[in-house]
């Protein structure tokens, strides 16, 4: 995420989700992304969306691995 958004609640929520993928509320994270995106210039919207979606994919992968291992 761009530096000015490093302290945004979405950033904090993603960090918590990465730390505990099984408890992550991915729908809420996507809804939060939708809330911040319209306030940004289009190019920055795309960059933030790319960063967040990549992190959400990582969380899904961790969750799947935990399910398969457990």
Number of C-alpha atoms within 10 A of each C-alpha: 15 9 7 7 12 11 10 12 12 20 17 12 17 20 14 13 21 19 13 13 21 15 11 20 12 17 9 12 20 15 11 15 18 13 11 15 16 11 10 11 9 11 9 15 17 13 14 19 18 13 13 19 15 12 16 20 12 15 21 18 13 17 18 14 11 12 10 8 7 6
